[in-house]
Amino acid sequence: MEKTRLTVNDILNKEFNIDFKGYSASEVDSFLDIVIEDFQTYNRNIDELTSKIAKLEMDLTNARNRISELELTNKVASESKDEYNSLDLLKRVSRLEKAVFKDKWFHRQSLVI
């Protein structure tokens, strides 16, 4: 960020030398040139900071949106994990039942025939 050359007190307390027709025109013009440069610098700084604020607000909005997406993904993943665990347990129980009752089922079928 650029620095200004004048302070408020510099402007308020500026005194010009008195010339034949009043204040020295070249002195006043030089001082006003500095004031104009400082105001241009000030305006550039405002534009730069405004741009940075807009970028940071956009980054913040994007970060908040990303957090919401991740929270939703995490919630869905947690729910899916629970569902997967239940389904996995049912499959395991089914396989165990088949293994345990396979011989009994086979004997019943052979007796019926």
SEDONU-112594 format. One record per atom (N, C-alpha, C, O): y, z, x; atom name; residue in three letters. Coordinates in steps of 0.2 Angstrom, whole numbers, plus 5000, padded with zeros to 4 digits. Layout:
<nodes>
Y: Y	Z: Z	X: X	tido: CA	keti: ALA
...
</nodes>
This chain:
<nodes>
Y: 4994	Z: 5000	X: 5004	tido: N	keti: MET
Y: 5000	Z: 5000	X: 5000	tido: CA	keti: MET
Y: 5006	Z: 5000	X: 5005	tido: C	keti: MET
Y: 5007	Z: 5004	X: 5009	tido: O	keti: MET
Y: 5011	Z: 4996	X: 5003	tido: N	keti: GLU
Y: 5017	Z: 4995	X: 5007	tido: CA	keti: GLU
Y: 5022	Z: 5001	X: 5005	tido: C	keti: GLU
Y: 5022	Z: 5004	X: 5000	tido: O	keti: GLU
Y: 5025	Z: 5003	X: 5010	tido: N	keti: LYS
Y: 5030	Z: 5009	X: 5010	tido: CA	keti: LYS
Y: 5037	Z: 5006	X: 5009	tido: C	keti: LYS
Y: 5039	Z: 5000	X: 5011	tido: O	keti: LYS
Y: 5041	Z: 5009	X: 5005	tido: N	keti: THR
Y: 5048	Z: 5007	X: 5004	tido: CA	keti: THR
Y: 5052	Z: 5010	X: 5009	tido: C	keti: THR
Y: 5051	Z: 5015	X: 5012	tido: O	keti: THR
Y: 5058	Z: 5007	X: 5011	tido: N	keti: ARG
Y: 5062	Z: 5009	X: 5016	tido: CA	keti: ARG
Y: 5067	Z: 5014	X: 5014	tido: C	keti: ARG
Y: 5070	Z: 5018	X: 5018	tido: O	keti: ARG
Y: 5069	Z: 5014	X: 5007	tido: N	keti: LEU
Y: 5074	Z: 5018	X: 5005	tido: CA	keti: LEU
Y: 5071	Z: 5024	X: 5000	tido: C	keti: LEU
Y: 5066	Z: 5023	X: 4997	tido: O	keti: LEU
Y: 5075	Z: 5029	X: 5000	tido: N	keti: THR
Y: 5073	Z: 5035	X: 4995	tido: CA	keti: THR
Y: 5079	Z: 5035	X: 4990	tido: C	keti: THR
Y: 5084	Z: 5032	X: 4991	tido: O	keti: THR
Y: 5078	Z: 5039	X: 4985	tido: N	keti: VAL
Y: 5083	Z: 5039	X: 4980	tido: CA	keti: VAL
Y: 5089	Z: 5042	X: 4983	tido: C	keti: VAL
Y: 5095	Z: 5040	X: 4982	tido: O	keti: VAL
Y: 5088	Z: 5047	X: 4988	tido: N	keti: ASN
Y: 5094	Z: 5050	X: 4991	tido: CA	keti: ASN
Y: 5098	Z: 5045	X: 4995	tido: C	keti: ASN
Y: 5104	Z: 5045	X: 4996	tido: O	keti: ASN
Y: 5094	Z: 5040	X: 4999	tido: N	keti: ASP
Y: 5097	Z: 5035	X: 5003	tido: CA	keti: ASP
Y: 5102	Z: 5031	X: 4999	tido: C	keti: ASP
Y: 5107	Z: 5029	X: 5001	tido: O	keti: ASP
Y: 5100	Z: 5029	X: 4993	tido: N	keti: ILE
Y: 5104	Z: 5025	X: 4988	tido: CA	keti: ILE
Y: 5110	Z: 5029	X: 4985	tido: C	keti: ILE
Y: 5115	Z: 5027	X: 4985	tido: O	keti: ILE
Y: 5108	Z: 5035	X: 4983	tido: N	keti: LEU
Y: 5114	Z: 5039	X: 4980	tido: CA	keti: LEU
Y: 5119	Z: 5041	X: 4985	tido: C	keti: LEU
Y: 5125	Z: 5041	X: 4984	tido: O	keti: LEU
Y: 5117	Z: 5042	X: 4991	tido: N	keti: ASN
Y: 5122	Z: 5045	X: 4996	tido: CA	keti: ASN
Y: 5125	Z: 5040	X: 5001	tido: C	keti: ASN
Y: 5128	Z: 5041	X: 5006	tido: O	keti: ASN
Y: 5123	Z: 5033	X: 5000	tido: N	keti: LYS
Y: 5126	Z: 5028	X: 5004	tido: CA	keti: LYS
Y: 5133	Z: 5027	X: 5003	tido: C	keti: LYS
Y: 5136	Z: 5027	X: 4998	tido: O	keti: LYS
Y: 5136	Z: 5027	X: 5009	tido: N	keti: GLU
Y: 5144	Z: 5026	X: 5010	tido: CA	keti: GLU
Y: 5145	Z: 5020	X: 5014	tido: C	keti: GLU
Y: 5142	Z: 5019	X: 5019	tido: O	keti: GLU
Y: 5150	Z: 5016	X: 5011	tido: N	keti: PHE
Y: 5152	Z: 5010	X: 5015	tido: CA	keti: PHE
Y: 5158	Z: 5011	X: 5018	tido: C	keti: PHE
Y: 5163	Z: 5015	X: 5016	tido: O	keti: PHE
Y: 5159	Z: 5007	X: 5023	tido: N	keti: ASN
Y: 5166	Z: 5007	X: 5027	tido: CA	keti: ASN
Y: 5171	Z: 5003	X: 5023	tido: C	keti: ASN
Y: 5169	Z: 4998	X: 5020	tido: O	keti: ASN
Y: 5177	Z: 5006	X: 5023	tido: N	keti: ILE
Y: 5182	Z: 5002	X: 5019	tido: CA	keti: ILE
Y: 5185	Z: 4997	X: 5023	tido: C	keti: ILE
Y: 5187	Z: 4998	X: 5029	tido: O	keti: ILE
Y: 5185	Z: 4991	X: 5020	tido: N	keti: ASP
Y: 5188	Z: 4985	X: 5024	tido: CA	keti: ASP
Y: 5195	Z: 4983	X: 5021	tido: C	keti: ASP
Y: 5197	Z: 4987	X: 5017	tido: O	keti: ASP
Y: 5198	Z: 4978	X: 5023	tido: N	keti: PHE
Y: 5204	Z: 4976	X: 5021	tido: CA	keti: PHE
Y: 5205	Z: 4975	X: 5013	tido: C	keti: PHE
Y: 5210	Z: 4977	X: 5010	tido: O	keti: PHE
Y: 5200	Z: 4972	X: 5010	tido: N	keti: LYS
Y: 5200	Z: 4971	X: 5003	tido: CA	keti: LYS
Y: 5195	Z: 4976	X: 4999	tido: C	keti: LYS
Y: 5193	Z: 4975	X: 4994	tido: O	keti: LYS
Y: 5193	Z: 4981	X: 5002	tido: N	keti: GLY
Y: 5189	Z: 4986	X: 4999	tido: CA	keti: GLY
Y: 5183	Z: 4987	X: 5004	tido: C	keti: GLY
Y: 5184	Z: 4988	X: 5010	tido: O	keti: GLY
Y: 5177	Z: 4988	X: 5001	tido: N	keti: TYR
Y: 5171	Z: 4989	X: 5005	tido: CA	keti: TYR
Y: 5169	Z: 4983	X: 5009	tido: C	keti: TYR
Y: 5171	Z: 4977	X: 5007	tido: O	keti: TYR
Y: 5166	Z: 4984	X: 5015	tido: N	keti: SER
Y: 5164	Z: 4978	X: 5019	tido: CA	keti: SER
Y: 5159	Z: 4974	X: 5015	tido: C	keti: SER
Y: 5153	Z: 4977	X: 5014	tido: O	keti: SER
Y: 5160	Z: 4968	X: 5013	tido: N	keti: ALA
Y: 5155	Z: 4964	X: 5009	tido: CA	keti: ALA
Y: 5149	Z: 4963	X: 5013	tido: C	keti: ALA
Y: 5143	Z: 4963	X: 5010	tido: O	keti: ALA
Y: 5149	Z: 4962	X: 5020	tido: N	keti: SER
Y: 5143	Z: 4961	X: 5023	tido: CA	keti: SER
Y: 5138	Z: 4967	X: 5023	tido: C	keti: SER
Y: 5132	Z: 4967	X: 5023	tido: O	keti: SER
Y: 5142	Z: 4973	X: 5024	tido: N	keti: GLU
Y: 5138	Z: 4980	X: 5023	tido: CA	keti: GLU
Y: 5135	Z: 4981	X: 5017	tido: C	keti: GLU
Y: 5129	Z: 4983	X: 5016	tido: O	keti: GLU
Y: 5138	Z: 4979	X: 5011	tido: N	keti: VAL
Y: 5136	Z: 4980	X: 5005	tido: CA	keti: VAL
Y: 5130	Z: 4975	X: 5003	tido: C	keti: VAL
Y: 5125	Z: 4977	X: 5001	tido: O	keti: VAL
Y: 5131	Z: 4969	X: 5006	tido: N	keti: ASP
Y: 5126	Z: 4964	X: 5005	tido: CA	keti: ASP
Y: 5119	Z: 4966	X: 5009	tido: C	keti: ASP
Y: 5114	Z: 4965	X: 5006	tido: O	keti: ASP
Y: 5120	Z: 4968	X: 5015	tido: N	keti: SER
Y: 5114	Z: 4970	X: 5019	tido: CA	keti: SER
Y: 5111	Z: 4976	X: 5015	tido: C	keti: SER
Y: 5104	Z: 4976	X: 5015	tido: O	keti: SER
Y: 5115	Z: 4981	X: 5013	tido: N	keti: PHE
Y: 5111	Z: 4987	X: 5009	tido: CA	keti: PHE
Y: 5108	Z: 4984	X: 5003	tido: C	keti: PHE
Y: 5102	Z: 4986	X: 5001	tido: O	keti: PHE
Y: 5111	Z: 4980	X: 4999	tido: N	keti: LEU
Y: 5108	Z: 4977	X: 4993	tido: CA	keti: LEU
Y: 5102	Z: 4973	X: 4994	tido: C	keti: LEU
Y: 5097	Z: 4973	X: 4990	tido: O	keti: LEU
Y: 5102	Z: 4970	X: 5000	tido: N	keti: ASP
Y: 5096	Z: 4966	X: 5002	tido: CA	keti: ASP
Y: 5090	Z: 4971	X: 5003	tido: C	keti: ASP
Y: 5084	Z: 4969	X: 5001	tido: O	keti: ASP
Y: 5091	Z: 4976	X: 5006	tido: N	keti: ILE
Y: 5086	Z: 4982	X: 5007	tido: CA	keti: ILE
Y: 5084	Z: 4984	X: 5001	tido: C	keti: ILE
Y: 5078	Z: 4985	X: 5000	tido: O	keti: ILE
Y: 5088	Z: 4986	X: 4996	tido: N	keti: VAL
Y: 5087	Z: 4988	X: 4989	tido: CA	keti: VAL
Y: 5082	Z: 4983	X: 4986	tido: C	keti: VAL
Y: 5077	Z: 4985	X: 4983	tido: O	keti: VAL
Y: 5084	Z: 4977	X: 4986	tido: N	keti: ILE
Y: 5080	Z: 4972	X: 4983	tido: CA	keti: ILE
Y: 5073	Z: 4971	X: 4986	tido: C	keti: ILE
Y: 5068	Z: 4971	X: 4982	tido: O	keti: ILE
Y: 5072	Z: 4971	X: 4993	tido: N	keti: GLU
Y: 5066	Z: 4971	X: 4996	tido: CA	keti: GLU
Y: 5062	Z: 4977	X: 4994	tido: C	keti: GLU
Y: 5056	Z: 4977	X: 4992	tido: O	keti: GLU
Y: 5065	Z: 4983	X: 4993	tido: N	keti: ASP
Y: 5061	Z: 4989	X: 4991	tido: CA	keti: ASP
Y: 5059	Z: 4988	X: 4984	tido: C	keti: ASP
Y: 5053	Z: 4990	X: 4982	tido: O	keti: ASP
Y: 5063	Z: 4986	X: 4980	tido: N	keti: PHE
Y: 5061	Z: 4985	X: 4973	tido: CA	keti: PHE
Y: 5055	Z: 4980	X: 4972	tido: C	keti: PHE
Y: 5050	Z: 4981	X: 4968	tido: O	keti: PHE
Y: 5055	Z: 4975	X: 4976	tido: N	keti: GLN
Y: 5050	Z: 4970	X: 4976	tido: CA	keti: GLN
Y: 5043	Z: 4973	X: 4979	tido: C	keti: GLN
Y: 5038	Z: 4972	X: 4976	tido: O	keti: GLN
Y: 5044	Z: 4977	X: 4984	tido: N	keti: THR
Y: 5038	Z: 4981	X: 4987	tido: CA	keti: THR
Y: 5036	Z: 4985	X: 4981	tido: C	keti: THR
Y: 5030	Z: 4986	X: 4980	tido: O	keti: THR
Y: 5040	Z: 4989	X: 4978	tido: N	keti: TYR
Y: 5038	Z: 4994	X: 4973	tido: CA	keti: TYR
Y: 5034	Z: 4990	X: 4967	tido: C	keti: TYR
Y: 5029	Z: 4992	X: 4965	tido: O	keti: TYR
Y: 5037	Z: 4984	X: 4965	tido: N	keti: ASN
Y: 5034	Z: 4980	X: 4960	tido: CA	keti: ASN
Y: 5027	Z: 4978	X: 4962	tido: C	keti: ASN
Y: 5022	Z: 4977	X: 4958	tido: O	keti: ASN
Y: 5026	Z: 4975	X: 4968	tido: N	keti: ARG
Y: 5020	Z: 4973	X: 4971	tido: CA	keti: ARG
Y: 5015	Z: 4979	X: 4971	tido: C	keti: ARG
Y: 5009	Z: 4978	X: 4969	tido: O	keti: ARG
Y: 5017	Z: 4985	X: 4973	tido: N	keti: ASN
Y: 5013	Z: 4991	X: 4973	tido: CA	keti: ASN
Y: 5011	Z: 4993	X: 4966	tido: C	keti: ASN
Y: 5005	Z: 4994	X: 4965	tido: O	keti: ASN
Y: 5015	Z: 4992	X: 4961	tido: N	keti: ILE
Y: 5013	Z: 4993	X: 4954	tido: CA	keti: ILE
Y: 5008	Z: 4988	X: 4952	tido: C	keti: ILE
Y: 5003	Z: 4990	X: 4948	tido: O	keti: ILE
Y: 5009	Z: 4982	X: 4953	tido: N	keti: ASP
Y: 5004	Z: 4977	X: 4951	tido: CA	keti: ASP
Y: 4997	Z: 4978	X: 4955	tido: C	keti: ASP
Y: 4992	Z: 4977	X: 4951	tido: O	keti: ASP
Y: 4997	Z: 4980	X: 4961	tido: N	keti: GLU
Y: 4991	Z: 4981	X: 4965	tido: CA	keti: GLU
Y: 4987	Z: 4987	X: 4962	tido: C	keti: GLU
Y: 4981	Z: 4987	X: 4960	tido: O	keti: GLU
Y: 4991	Z: 4993	X: 4960	tido: N	keti: LEU
Y: 4988	Z: 4999	X: 4957	tido: CA	keti: LEU
Y: 4986	Z: 4997	X: 4950	tido: C	keti: LEU
Y: 4980	Z: 5000	X: 4948	tido: O	keti: LEU
Y: 4989	Z: 4993	X: 4946	tido: N	keti: THR
Y: 4987	Z: 4991	X: 4940	tido: CA	keti: THR
Y: 4981	Z: 4987	X: 4940	tido: C	keti: THR
Y: 4976	Z: 4989	X: 4936	tido: O	keti: THR
Y: 4980	Z: 4983	X: 4945	tido: N	keti: SER
Y: 4974	Z: 4979	X: 4946	tido: CA	keti: SER
Y: 4968	Z: 4983	X: 4947	tido: C	keti: SER
Y: 4963	Z: 4983	X: 4945	tido: O	keti: SER
Y: 4970	Z: 4988	X: 4952	tido: N	keti: LYS
Y: 4964	Z: 4993	X: 4954	tido: CA	keti: LYS
Y: 4962	Z: 4997	X: 4948	tido: C	keti: LYS
Y: 4956	Z: 4998	X: 4947	tido: O	keti: LYS
Y: 4967	Z: 4999	X: 4944	tido: N	keti: ILE
Y: 4965	Z: 5003	X: 4938	tido: CA	keti: ILE
Y: 4961	Z: 4999	X: 4934	tido: C	keti: ILE
Y: 4956	Z: 5002	X: 4931	tido: O	keti: ILE
Y: 4963	Z: 4993	X: 4932	tido: N	keti: ALA
Y: 4959	Z: 4989	X: 4928	tido: CA	keti: ALA
Y: 4952	Z: 4988	X: 4930	tido: C	keti: ALA
Y: 4947	Z: 4988	X: 4927	tido: O	keti: ALA
Y: 4951	Z: 4987	X: 4937	tido: N	keti: LYS
Y: 4944	Z: 4986	X: 4940	tido: CA	keti: LYS
Y: 4940	Z: 4992	X: 4940	tido: C	keti: LYS
Y: 4934	Z: 4992	X: 4938	tido: O	keti: LYS
Y: 4943	Z: 4998	X: 4941	tido: N	keti: LEU
Y: 4940	Z: 5004	X: 4941	tido: CA	keti: LEU
Y: 4938	Z: 5006	X: 4933	tido: C	keti: LEU
Y: 4932	Z: 5008	X: 4932	tido: O	keti: LEU
Y: 4942	Z: 5004	X: 4929	tido: N	keti: GLU
Y: 4940	Z: 5005	X: 4922	tido: CA	keti: GLU
Y: 4934	Z: 5001	X: 4920	tido: C	keti: GLU
Y: 4930	Z: 5003	X: 4916	tido: O	keti: GLU
Y: 4934	Z: 4995	X: 4922	tido: N	keti: MET
Y: 4929	Z: 4990	X: 4921	tido: CA	keti: MET
Y: 4922	Z: 4993	X: 4924	tido: C	keti: MET
Y: 4917	Z: 4992	X: 4921	tido: O	keti: MET
Y: 4923	Z: 4995	X: 4930	tido: N	keti: ASP
Y: 4917	Z: 4998	X: 4934	tido: CA	keti: ASP
Y: 4914	Z: 5004	X: 4930	tido: C	keti: ASP
Y: 4908	Z: 5005	X: 4929	tido: O	keti: ASP
Y: 4919	Z: 5008	X: 4927	tido: N	keti: LEU
Y: 4917	Z: 5014	X: 4924	tido: CA	keti: LEU
Y: 4913	Z: 5012	X: 4917	tido: C	keti: LEU
Y: 4908	Z: 5015	X: 4916	tido: O	keti: LEU
Y: 4916	Z: 5007	X: 4914	tido: N	keti: THR
Y: 4913	Z: 5005	X: 4908	tido: CA	keti: THR
Y: 4906	Z: 5002	X: 4909	tido: C	keti: THR
Y: 4901	Z: 5003	X: 4906	tido: O	keti: THR
Y: 4905	Z: 4998	X: 4914	tido: N	keti: ASN
Y: 4899	Z: 4995	X: 4916	tido: CA	keti: ASN
Y: 4894	Z: 5001	X: 4918	tido: C	keti: ASN
Y: 4888	Z: 5000	X: 4917	tido: O	keti: ASN
Y: 4896	Z: 5006	X: 4922	tido: N	keti: ALA
Y: 4892	Z: 5011	X: 4924	tido: CA	keti: ALA
Y: 4890	Z: 5015	X: 4918	tido: C	keti: ALA
Y: 4884	Z: 5017	X: 4917	tido: O	keti: ALA
Y: 4894	Z: 5016	X: 4913	tido: N	keti: ARG
Y: 4892	Z: 5020	X: 4907	tido: CA	keti: ARG
Y: 4887	Z: 5016	X: 4903	tido: C	keti: ARG
Y: 4882	Z: 5019	X: 4900	tido: O	keti: ARG
Y: 4888	Z: 5009	X: 4902	tido: N	keti: ASN
Y: 4883	Z: 5005	X: 4899	tido: CA	keti: ASN
Y: 4877	Z: 5005	X: 4903	tido: C	keti: ASN
Y: 4871	Z: 5005	X: 4899	tido: O	keti: ASN
Y: 4877	Z: 5005	X: 4909	tido: N	keti: ARG
Y: 4870	Z: 5005	X: 4913	tido: CA	keti: ARG
Y: 4867	Z: 5012	X: 4912	tido: C	keti: ARG
Y: 4861	Z: 5012	X: 4911	tido: O	keti: ARG
Y: 4871	Z: 5017	X: 4912	tido: N	keti: ILE
Y: 4868	Z: 5024	X: 4911	tido: CA	keti: ILE
Y: 4864	Z: 5024	X: 4904	tido: C	keti: ILE
Y: 4859	Z: 5026	X: 4903	tido: O	keti: ILE
Y: 4868	Z: 5021	X: 4899	tido: N	keti: SER
Y: 4865	Z: 5021	X: 4892	tido: CA	keti: SER
Y: 4858	Z: 5017	X: 4892	tido: C	keti: SER
Y: 4853	Z: 5019	X: 4889	tido: O	keti: SER
Y: 4859	Z: 5011	X: 4895	tido: N	keti: GLU
Y: 4853	Z: 5007	X: 4896	tido: CA	keti: GLU
Y: 4847	Z: 5010	X: 4899	tido: C	keti: GLU
Y: 4841	Z: 5010	X: 4897	tido: O	keti: GLU
Y: 4848	Z: 5014	X: 4905	tido: N	keti: LEU
Y: 4843	Z: 5017	X: 4908	tido: CA	keti: LEU
Y: 4840	Z: 5023	X: 4904	tido: C	keti: LEU
Y: 4834	Z: 5025	X: 4904	tido: O	keti: LEU
Y: 4845	Z: 5027	X: 4900	tido: N	keti: GLU
Y: 4842	Z: 5032	X: 4896	tido: CA	keti: GLU
Y: 4838	Z: 5029	X: 4891	tido: C	keti: GLU
Y: 4833	Z: 5032	X: 4889	tido: O	keti: GLU
Y: 4840	Z: 5024	X: 4888	tido: N	keti: LEU
Y: 4835	Z: 5021	X: 4883	tido: CA	keti: LEU
Y: 4829	Z: 5018	X: 4886	tido: C	keti: LEU
Y: 4823	Z: 5019	X: 4883	tido: O	keti: LEU
Y: 4829	Z: 5015	X: 4891	tido: N	keti: THR
Y: 4823	Z: 5013	X: 4895	tido: CA	keti: THR
Y: 4818	Z: 5019	X: 4896	tido: C	keti: THR
Y: 4812	Z: 5019	X: 4896	tido: O	keti: THR
Y: 4822	Z: 5024	X: 4899	tido: N	keti: ASN
Y: 4818	Z: 5030	X: 4900	tido: CA	keti: ASN
Y: 4815	Z: 5033	X: 4894	tido: C	keti: ASN
Y: 4809	Z: 5036	X: 4894	tido: O	keti: ASN
Y: 4818	Z: 5033	X: 4889	tido: N	keti: LYS
Y: 4816	Z: 5036	X: 4882	tido: CA	keti: LYS
Y: 4810	Z: 5032	X: 4880	tido: C	keti: LYS
Y: 4804	Z: 5034	X: 4878	tido: O	keti: LYS
Y: 4811	Z: 5025	X: 4880	tido: N	keti: VAL
Y: 4805	Z: 5021	X: 4878	tido: CA	keti: VAL
Y: 4799	Z: 5021	X: 4883	tido: C	keti: VAL
Y: 4793	Z: 5021	X: 4880	tido: O	keti: VAL
Y: 4800	Z: 5022	X: 4889	tido: N	keti: ALA
Y: 4795	Z: 5023	X: 4894	tido: CA	keti: ALA
Y: 4791	Z: 5029	X: 4892	tido: C	keti: ALA
Y: 4785	Z: 5030	X: 4893	tido: O	keti: ALA
Y: 4795	Z: 5035	X: 4891	tido: N	keti: SER
Y: 4792	Z: 5041	X: 4889	tido: CA	keti: SER
Y: 4788	Z: 5041	X: 4883	tido: C	keti: SER
Y: 4782	Z: 5043	X: 4883	tido: O	keti: SER
Y: 4790	Z: 5037	X: 4878	tido: N	keti: GLU
Y: 4786	Z: 5037	X: 4872	tido: CA	keti: GLU
Y: 4780	Z: 5032	X: 4873	tido: C	keti: GLU
Y: 4775	Z: 5034	X: 4870	tido: O	keti: GLU
Y: 4781	Z: 5027	X: 4877	tido: N	keti: SER
Y: 4775	Z: 5022	X: 4878	tido: CA	keti: SER
Y: 4770	Z: 5026	X: 4882	tido: C	keti: SER
Y: 4764	Z: 5025	X: 4882	tido: O	keti: SER
Y: 4772	Z: 5030	X: 4887	tido: N	keti: LYS
Y: 4768	Z: 5034	X: 4891	tido: CA	keti: LYS
Y: 4764	Z: 5039	X: 4887	tido: C	keti: LYS
Y: 4758	Z: 5039	X: 4888	tido: O	keti: LYS
Y: 4767	Z: 5042	X: 4882	tido: N	keti: ASP
Y: 4763	Z: 5046	X: 4877	tido: CA	keti: ASP
Y: 4758	Z: 5042	X: 4873	tido: C	keti: ASP
Y: 4753	Z: 5044	X: 4872	tido: O	keti: ASP
Y: 4760	Z: 5037	X: 4871	tido: N	keti: GLU
Y: 4756	Z: 5032	X: 4867	tido: CA	keti: GLU
Y: 4750	Z: 5030	X: 4871	tido: C	keti: GLU
Y: 4744	Z: 5030	X: 4869	tido: O	keti: GLU
Y: 4752	Z: 5028	X: 4877	tido: N	keti: TYR
Y: 4747	Z: 5026	X: 4882	tido: CA	keti: TYR
Y: 4742	Z: 5031	X: 4883	tido: C	keti: TYR
Y: 4736	Z: 5030	X: 4883	tido: O	keti: TYR
Y: 4744	Z: 5037	X: 4884	tido: N	keti: ASN
Y: 4739	Z: 5043	X: 4886	tido: CA	keti: ASN
Y: 4735	Z: 5044	X: 4880	tido: C	keti: ASN
Y: 4729	Z: 5045	X: 4881	tido: O	keti: ASN
Y: 4738	Z: 5044	X: 4874	tido: N	keti: SER
Y: 4733	Z: 5045	X: 4868	tido: CA	keti: SER
Y: 4728	Z: 5039	X: 4867	tido: C	keti: SER
Y: 4722	Z: 5040	X: 4866	tido: O	keti: SER
Y: 4731	Z: 5033	X: 4868	tido: N	keti: LEU
Y: 4726	Z: 5027	X: 4868	tido: CA	keti: LEU
Y: 4721	Z: 5028	X: 4873	tido: C	keti: LEU
Y: 4715	Z: 5027	X: 4872	tido: O	keti: LEU
Y: 4723	Z: 5030	X: 4879	tido: N	keti: ASP
Y: 4718	Z: 5030	X: 4885	tido: CA	keti: ASP
Y: 4713	Z: 5036	X: 4883	tido: C	keti: ASP
Y: 4707	Z: 5035	X: 4884	tido: O	keti: ASP
Y: 4715	Z: 5041	X: 4880	tido: N	keti: LEU
Y: 4711	Z: 5047	X: 4878	tido: CA	keti: LEU
Y: 4706	Z: 5044	X: 4873	tido: C	keti: LEU
Y: 4700	Z: 5046	X: 4874	tido: O	keti: LEU
Y: 4708	Z: 5041	X: 4868	tido: N	keti: LEU
Y: 4703	Z: 5038	X: 4863	tido: CA	keti: LEU
Y: 4698	Z: 5034	X: 4866	tido: C	keti: LEU
Y: 4692	Z: 5034	X: 4864	tido: O	keti: LEU
Y: 4700	Z: 5029	X: 4871	tido: N	keti: LYS
Y: 4695	Z: 5025	X: 4874	tido: CA	keti: LYS
Y: 4690	Z: 5029	X: 4878	tido: C	keti: LYS
Y: 4684	Z: 5027	X: 4878	tido: O	keti: LYS
Y: 4693	Z: 5034	X: 4881	tido: N	keti: ARG
Y: 4688	Z: 5038	X: 4885	tido: CA	keti: ARG
Y: 4683	Z: 5042	X: 4881	tido: C	keti: ARG
Y: 4677	Z: 5042	X: 4882	tido: O	keti: ARG
Y: 4686	Z: 5044	X: 4875	tido: N	keti: VAL
Y: 4681	Z: 5048	X: 4871	tido: CA	keti: VAL
Y: 4676	Z: 5043	X: 4868	tido: C	keti: VAL
Y: 4670	Z: 5045	X: 4867	tido: O	keti: VAL
Y: 4678	Z: 5037	X: 4866	tido: N	keti: SER
Y: 4674	Z: 5032	X: 4864	tido: CA	keti: SER
Y: 4668	Z: 5030	X: 4869	tido: C	keti: SER
Y: 4662	Z: 5030	X: 4867	tido: O	keti: SER
Y: 4670	Z: 5029	X: 4875	tido: N	keti: ARG
Y: 4665	Z: 5028	X: 4880	tido: CA	keti: ARG
Y: 4660	Z: 5034	X: 4881	tido: C	keti: ARG
Y: 4654	Z: 5033	X: 4882	tido: O	keti: ARG
Y: 4663	Z: 5040	X: 4881	tido: N	keti: LEU
Y: 4659	Z: 5046	X: 4882	tido: CA	keti: LEU
Y: 4654	Z: 5046	X: 4876	tido: C	keti: LEU
Y: 4648	Z: 5048	X: 4877	tido: O	keti: LEU
Y: 4656	Z: 5045	X: 4870	tido: N	keti: GLU
Y: 4652	Z: 5045	X: 4864	tido: CA	keti: GLU
Y: 4646	Z: 5040	X: 4865	tido: C	keti: GLU
Y: 4640	Z: 5041	X: 4863	tido: O	keti: GLU
Y: 4648	Z: 5034	X: 4867	tido: N	keti: LYS
Y: 4643	Z: 5029	X: 4868	tido: CA	keti: LYS
Y: 4638	Z: 5031	X: 4873	tido: C	keti: LYS
Y: 4632	Z: 5030	X: 4872	tido: O	keti: LYS
Y: 4640	Z: 5034	X: 4878	tido: N	keti: ALA
Y: 4636	Z: 5036	X: 4884	tido: CA	keti: ALA
Y: 4631	Z: 5041	X: 4881	tido: C	keti: ALA
Y: 4625	Z: 5041	X: 4883	tido: O	keti: ALA
Y: 4634	Z: 5046	X: 4878	tido: N	keti: VAL
Y: 4630	Z: 5052	X: 4876	tido: CA	keti: VAL
Y: 4625	Z: 5050	X: 4870	tido: C	keti: VAL
Y: 4619	Z: 5052	X: 4870	tido: O	keti: VAL
Y: 4628	Z: 5047	X: 4865	tido: N	keti: PHE
Y: 4624	Z: 5045	X: 4859	tido: CA	keti: PHE
Y: 4620	Z: 5039	X: 4860	tido: C	keti: PHE
Y: 4617	Z: 5037	X: 4855	tido: O	keti: PHE
Y: 4620	Z: 5035	X: 4865	tido: N	keti: LYS
Y: 4617	Z: 5029	X: 4866	tido: CA	keti: LYS
Y: 4609	Z: 5029	X: 4865	tido: C	keti: LYS
Y: 4606	Z: 5025	X: 4861	tido: O	keti: LYS
Y: 4606	Z: 5034	X: 4868	tido: N	keti: ASP
Y: 4599	Z: 5035	X: 4868	tido: CA	keti: ASP
Y: 4597	Z: 5037	X: 4861	tido: C	keti: ASP
Y: 4592	Z: 5035	X: 4858	tido: O	keti: ASP
Y: 4601	Z: 5042	X: 4858	tido: N	keti: LYS
Y: 4599	Z: 5044	X: 4851	tido: CA	keti: LYS
Y: 4600	Z: 5038	X: 4846	tido: C	keti: LYS
Y: 4596	Z: 5037	X: 4842	tido: O	keti: LYS
Y: 4605	Z: 5034	X: 4847	tido: N	keti: TRP
Y: 4606	Z: 5028	X: 4842	tido: CA	keti: TRP
Y: 4600	Z: 5023	X: 4843	tido: C	keti: TRP
Y: 4598	Z: 5020	X: 4839	tido: O	keti: TRP
Y: 4598	Z: 5022	X: 4850	tido: N	keti: PHE
Y: 4593	Z: 5017	X: 4851	tido: CA	keti: PHE
Y: 4586	Z: 5020	X: 4848	tido: C	keti: PHE
Y: 4582	Z: 5016	X: 4846	tido: O	keti: PHE
Y: 4585	Z: 5026	X: 4849	tido: N	keti: HIS
Y: 4579	Z: 5029	X: 4846	tido: CA	keti: HIS
Y: 4579	Z: 5028	X: 4838	tido: C	keti: HIS
Y: 4573	Z: 5027	X: 4835	tido: O	keti: HIS
Y: 4584	Z: 5029	X: 4835	tido: N	keti: ARG
Y: 4585	Z: 5029	X: 4828	tido: CA	keti: ARG
Y: 4583	Z: 5022	X: 4826	tido: C	keti: ARG
Y: 4579	Z: 5020	X: 4821	tido: O	keti: ARG
Y: 4586	Z: 5017	X: 4829	tido: N	keti: GLN
Y: 4585	Z: 5010	X: 4828	tido: CA	keti: GLN
Y: 4578	Z: 5008	X: 4829	tido: C	keti: GLN
Y: 4575	Z: 5004	X: 4825	tido: O	keti: GLN
Y: 4574	Z: 5010	X: 4834	tido: N	keti: SER
Y: 4567	Z: 5009	X: 4835	tido: CA	keti: SER
Y: 4563	Z: 5012	X: 4830	tido: C	keti: SER
Y: 4558	Z: 5009	X: 4828	tido: O	keti: SER
Y: 4565	Z: 5018	X: 4827	tido: N	keti: LEU
Y: 4561	Z: 5021	X: 4822	tido: CA	keti: LEU
Y: 4561	Z: 5017	X: 4815	tido: C	keti: LEU
Y: 4557	Z: 5017	X: 4811	tido: O	keti: LEU
Y: 4567	Z: 5014	X: 4814	tido: N	keti: VAL
Y: 4568	Z: 5011	X: 4808	tido: CA	keti: VAL
Y: 4564	Z: 5004	X: 4808	tido: C	keti: VAL
Y: 4562	Z: 5002	X: 4802	tido: O	keti: VAL
Y: 4564	Z: 5001	X: 4813	tido: N	keti: ILE
Y: 4561	Z: 4995	X: 4813	tido: CA	keti: ILE
Y: 4553	Z: 4995	X: 4812	tido: C	keti: ILE
Y: 4550	Z: 4990	X: 4813	tido: O	keti: ILE
</nodes>
